[in-house]
Amino acid sequence: MLCYDGKLSLFCFTVAALIAVLPEVFLRLEFDIPWAYFSNLWITHLFQFGLLNILLLLAFRGFSYKVATRAALLGYAFGIGLLVALMAPSSWQMFGVYIIVLATFHYSEFLSIAWTNPSSLSIDSFILNHSIAYGVAACSSWVEFIVERQYLPGIKEPSFISYFGLTLCICGEVLRKLAMFTAKHNFNHIIQSEKMDNHELVTHGVYKFCRHPSYMGWFYWSIGTQLILQNPFCLLAYTVASWKFFHVRILLEEITLLYFFGQDYADYQKSVGTGLPFISGYKANL
């Protein structure tokens, strides 16, 4: 059952996405609205988003306000991405698709935790502040796309590569969310150092096929984002950086899992791989 904060986030995400597309809807329906409202889309969207945040500030306080503003930000980004993907020149369209994919990923992380493990829900569940490196990587991909589009717009046109990247993102997203819904209360964005009373070793569902389906999904999702943008330099950088991150992350997590579950996890390791290329995890002789 979705908790209150999950429902609040879903409402704010949806409303913000609808507000983001309002100017285009008004134009298409030829509403009798002063043309000045549409003369500068940047100002229009800044005004709309600013007004939305004022309303949220008046309506909510504390944790609920933090949830509402972040969900609204992601929903508004989703709406803008939809407009770019459908209305912008073809060399910009895949950037719109990328924005949709990025906004959906971060919002669905929070929503999934709100549904499956609300006791561990926090603002960090949006993983918007994952790390400085994550932020730098995202900004770098935007810069590469814009620069390459400026000088070589033809390579940013929708192509088999970009659609393959979108497919990879969708598959990675689905796999990660299946892992979260399978693990339920056993899933957490933070590696746990203490075993809870209800902490169980999950080996069914997608965990029958790989030990770390959530990491596997995220790994291929991150690569897919750069294929969508057709960013050759960031594609290489994302692949290397993501592999290194998950290599270390899995080592640390499996040390903890072996401590929690002992021989049961050691036996599980022998029969099921990690799911990520050239990453075998932490092995101990028990």
N, C-alpha and C positions, 0 to 999 in steps of 0.2 A: 504494500500500500504506500502510495506517495505521501511523504510527510508535508507539513504546512509549508516549509521553506522551499520544498521542491515544487509545490503547486504555485507558490508565489513567483518563483523563478520562471516557470513555464508561462504564466500569465504575462510577466514583464517582457520576456523574450518575444512572445508572439505579438504583443501590442507594439513593441518597438519596431519589429520587422514590418508591420503594417503601416506604421507612421512613416517609415523610411521610403516606402513606395508611394505615399500619398501624392506628392507633386506630379509624378508621372500619371497616376490615376486621374487626377484633376484635369490634366492636359488632355488625356485621351477622351474623357467624358465631356470636355469643353464646358466645365463649370464656369460660372460667371464670377471669376476671382481676378483681382487686379494683376496685370501682367508683371508688375514689379515683383510679385511673389516668386516668379520663376526666372527673373532676369539674370540672377546669379545663384546657381544651384549650391555653391559652397555656402553662401550666406543663408540660403533657405534651410539647408540641412543643419548648419550650426544653430540656427534659431530653433528649429524643431527639436533637436537633441537637447539643447539648453533648457527649453521649456519643459520637456519631458523630465529632465533631472530635477528641476524645481518642484514639479508635481510629486515626484518620488520623495523628495526631501520633506515635503509637507505631509505626505501620507505615512511614512515609515520612519522608524528609529532603530538605532543599534544594529544588531546582526541582520535584521530583515532589510534595513536600508542598504547595507553592503551587498546583500544578495540581489536586491532589486536593481541596483545601479549596474552591477556587473552583467546580470542577465540582460538588462536593457541595452547595454553597450554591445554585447554579442548579437542580440536580436537586430539592432540597428545595422550592424556590420553585415549581417546576413542579408538584410533587405537591400543595402547598397550593392553587395556582391551580385544579387539577383538582377538589379538594374543594369549593372555593368555587363554582366554575362549576356543579357538579352538585347540591350539598347546601344552599347558602345561600339565603336569601330572594331572590326574583327581582330586587329592586333592587340586589343585590350580585353577581349572577351574571356580569355582563359585566366586573366588576372581576377576577373569577377568570379569565375568558378573557384579559383584558389581561395578567395575571401570566404565564399560559402563553405568550403571544406574546412577552413581554419576555424570559423565561428562555430560551425556544427560540432567539431571535435571538442573544443573547450567547453561549450555549453553542455554537451552530452556527458562529459566527465562528471560535472556537478549533478546533473539530473540522475545519472545512473547510481551514484553514491546515495543521493537522496532517496532513491527507490530501494536499493539493496542493503545499505548499511548506514541508515540515518544517524546512528549514534556516533559515527566518526566524521559526520559532515562538518566542514569548515569552509571558510572563504578560500582556502588553499585548494579545495576540491575542484575549483575552476582551472587549476594549474596555470593561471595567467602569469604568476610570478614564479614560474618553475625554477629559473636560474638566470643569472646575467648572461651566461653563454647562450642560453636558449633565446633570449631577447636579441642578442647580437646576431645570432644565426638568422632569425626571422627578418631583421632589418637588412641584413646583407643580401638576402634573397630578393627583397623588394628593390634594392639599389641595382642589383644585377639585371633584373627584369627591365627596369626603367631605362637604364643605360643602353642595354642591348636593343631594346625596342626603338630607342631614339636613333640609333645608327644602323640597325639591321632589322627594321620592322617585319620583314618577311619571315624571320625565324620565329616570330611570336604568333603567327597565324595558327588557328586550331589545326591539329594534325593527328596522325595516328599516335605519335609519342605522347601528346598531351592527353588524349583520351585513354591511352593505356595507363598513364599516371593517375587519372581520375578513377579508373577501375581498381588500381592498386590501393588507392586511398579508401575506397568504399569497402574493399575486402579487408583491409587492415582495420578499419573502424569497426566493421561487423565482428571480426574475430576478437578484438579487444573487448567490446561490449558483451559478447557471449561469455568471455572469461569472467568479467565482472558479475554478470547475472548468475553464472554457474557457481562461483566462489561465494557470492552473497556476503555475509558478515565476515568471511575470512579474507576478503579483499580490502586492502588499504593502500593509499598512495604513499604512505610512509612505511619503511621497513620497521617491523615491530621488534623490540628488544625483549619483550616480556610476553610469555604465552598466556593468553586469556583462557578462562574456563571453557568457553564455547569455541575455541580455536581448533579446527579440524584440518586434517590433511585431505585436500581435494584431489581426487584422481579420476573422476568421472567426467562425462561430457567432453568438452574440447581439451580437457587436461589428460584425456586418454591418449591424445596424439602428440602433445608437446607439453613440457613442464612449465613453460612460461608463455602461454598464448597471448597474454596482455602485452608483454614486451615485444613479442613477435609482431603483433598487430601494429603497435606503435612504430616499430622499426621500419616496416614496409610502408606505413602511412607517411612517415617523414620523407622517405625516398620518393614516394608518389607525388608529394607536393611540388618537388622540384622538377619532376617530369611534366606536371601540369604547366608549370611556368616555362618549361624548356630552358632551364638555367644550367648549362654544362658545368660551370665552375662550382656552383653551390650543390649540384648533384653529387659531385665527387666529395666535396667537403662534408655534406650531410651524411653521406654513406659512411665515411671514415669516423666522423665524430659520433654518430649514433651507435656504430659498432663498438667503439671504445667505451661509451657511456654504459651500454647494456652489458658489456663484458664485465666491467667492474661491479655494476649493480647486481648482476646475477651471482657473482662470487660472494658478495656480502650477504645477499638474501639466502643463499643456499647454506652458508655457515650457520645462519640463524635457524633455518628449517631443519638442518641436521641436529642442532641442539634441541629443538622442540620435539622432533619426531623420531630421532635416532635411526634405528635399523629400518623402520618402515619407509623413511624417506630415502635411505641408501638403496633399498630394493627398488623403489620407484625410479631412482636415477638410472639404475641398470637397464630398465625396460623401456624408458621413455626419454627421448632427447630433449634438449632445451627448446628447439624450434628455430634457433638463430644460427646462421652459417658460421662454422668454425668457432663456436662457443660451446664448450662442454660442461661448464659450471665447476663447482667446487666438489672434489671427491675426497672422501676420508675413509680410512680403514677402520671399520667398526667391528 
